[in-house]
Amino acid sequence: MEPVRTCVGCRARASRSDLLRVVAQDGALIIDERAVLPGRGAWVHPEPECLDKALRRRAFARALRVTAPLDTQTIEKRLNGYGNKVNGSK
């Protein structure tokens, strides 16, 4: 049985393989493709709608327990199809 996580955007439960793990590093949101980076992670569907909902609700800061503002440019570019995969992914 595969682990189940909750999307911080739409709040729907989904299998871990259907979601992207996001971590905060140096004040920026980083996509953790392989789900191996240290620290707290937040999970989100790889869809712009879920990202928009999470950003509007400030769900990333709450889930990651970060008080400072987060730079979301990297994750926004990736989910909108402009960026390349990061973190050593294929």
N, C-alpha and C positions, 0 to 999 in steps of 0.2 A: 504494500500500500504506500503510495507516494504522499509525502508531507503536504499539508494544506496551509496556505497563507492567506492573509486578507489584503486586498489592494487598498492603499491609503487614499486613492482617488474616488473610486466608486463604492468602496466598502464591501465589495462582493468577495466571497471566498473562492479560491481557485487553487489548482495544484501548483506546486512550486515551479514546475517547468513552464507554466504558462505566464509567469510573472518575471519582471526584472527586479533584481536587488539593487538598491541605491544606498550608498553610504556617504557620509560627510567627511571630507578631508580638506584641511586648510581653508575652510570657509566655502567650499564648493561641493555641489552634489556630483558624485562620480558613479557611473554605472558599473556595477560589479558583475560582469558577464558570467564568471565562473563561481560566484558566491563564495569567495574565499578570503576577501579582504577583512582585516580585523575591525572590530567595533560593532556598534549597533547598525542594523540595516532596516530599511523600509522597503516594502514590496509594492510594485505598481504594474498594471497592465501596460504592455508596450504600445499604447495607443494615445494619440494627442488628447483625446477627450478626458481620459483618466488623469493625465498629467495636468491639464487645465483645472480640473476639479480639485486635485491635491494642492496646487499652487494657490487657488482662491481661498481654500480652507486653511492654508498654512499647515497642512498635514505633515509635510516632511520635517519641519522644525520640531513639531510636537512628537512625532514618532522617533526621531533621532535624538531627542532631548538636547537640542541646540538652541541657545538663546540669541546668538548673533545672526544677522541676515545671511542667507545662503545664496551663492552665485548659482543660478540654474541654467546658465547659457549652454553648457555642454549637453545636459540632458534634453533641453528643448530642441537643440539642433539635431540630436540623434533621433528623437521620437518624431520629429517632423521630416525626417529623411535626408537631412543635409549633411550630417556627420558620419564618420566611419565608426565601426565598432572599436571599442577601446578595451584596455586591460588585457591584452594578449589574446583576444578571442579570434576565431577564424573568420 
